[in-house]
């Protein structure tokens, strides 16, 4: 997910997206442990997408505090 796409999301959508990605990360972790994971790069990609979303959330909160 690109940062441009993340910036377009509302606060509620951003929060739900983070929860959705965390669930997917957990499922991938379970698949990895059981040897069923096919796309190992997806874990790294997902971890970075979560970080991007959380960074945007923090930036929005910081912007609100300053205003």
C-alpha positions, 0 to 999 in steps of 0.5 A: 500500500502506498503512502498516497493511498493511506493519506486518502483514508479517513481516521476510521478507515485507517484504524480498521485497516490497521486491525485488518492487516494485524489479523492478516499478519497473525494468520501469516505467522501461523502459516509460517510456523506450520510450513504452509506459507508460500509468499514469505515476502508478504510478511515483510510487506505487511509489517511495513504497511502497518508501520506506514498506517501507524505513522500517518495516525501519529502524524494526524494526532500530532497535527490536531494537538498543534492546531 
